[in-house]
Amino acid sequence: MNELRRDLENLQAQAIAQIQSSADATQLEQTRVQFLGRKGRLTTILRQLPTLAAEDRPTIGALANQVKEAIEERVVARRAAFESVPGDEILAKDQIDVTLPGRRPGLGRLHPITQIIRRICGVFVEMGFAVMEGPEVEWDYYNFEALNIPEEHPARDMWDTFWIDPATSQAGKPMLLRTHTSPMQIRIMEQTRPPVRVIVPGKCYRYEAVDASHESQFDQVEGLAVDEQITFADLKGTLHTFARRLFGKDRKVRFRCDYFPFVEPGVDMSIDCFLCKGGGCRLCKETGWLEILGAGMVHPGVLARVGYDPARYSGFAFGLGPARVAMLKYGIEDIRFFHGNDLRFLRQFP
Ligand code: DAH
């Protein structure tokens, strides 16, 4: 009788384990039949009841019933689990591993020109300049007239211009896409009194034949400082500091005369080539110098036009192209890369 008891207990344990591990309703049914069916293992054990002593039969019979009920109970529970939520079966197969690392979203980055503009502005902001922006569609007056470039003046040849159709422009006031950021000098001075210290980044447009160093749309950064007693020494000191901050602390600068109608005197500033340290190489075209900006002392006529007394106030102005700065700094040989939208290029500027 003890043997039968052990058989029953083993059978219950095995049946329950198998029920729990059955993968779907079909497997569960097979397990049920295997243990409780007409030819199942429980029936086989029960067949041996008559061989027991009469007084043992009720005990074993009762145990057999308990085992049967316990197994049936598990079968019912397991079946309910399979049937109640159809998704369970899918979930059981299709498990999600929540510990897997996620997919990183592709992060963008700032355009190399934007990065350079921010660095340039940052250097001037630290020297007390304020950053301002202005309109890209401009009146002829601000882009030329007020900057000492009257109509018919040959200096206009320096800036090939996109004109706005006079039909959409206002009568008698020609309108254009600004060819430089210098018109903002006028707009700012018209609206404020000295001292003025501003830096103006922005887009400019020129009617140009596009090549490796010219595009019809490009950026400029303009600077202007006006106050009492501002001299050419202030211009040199400020721009030299800027050059060292951007290109390295032992950069030398060179100023040479140049002509811009709105400054007097006008200069262009070069830095000694940071690649060959002035010895001459491909980058500086064997000259040892790289030209990076135009500058000068604000012309008295320009000051007078905005109502500043040229006898009392003086100032300096400068303008530079961040694309040129970036090309020099990173050795980029064609300006068209910047807006070519090629990720292989853009990804090199993290
Ligand atoms: N606006 C000039 C250009 O586009 C650059 C320039 C030269 C700006 C001298 C200035 C300046 O403010 O003083 O060619």
Residues whose N, C-alpha, C, O or C-beta is under 5 A from the ligand:
A	BS01	DAH	T179 H180 S182 G223 F260 V263 G294 A295 G296 A317 F318 G319
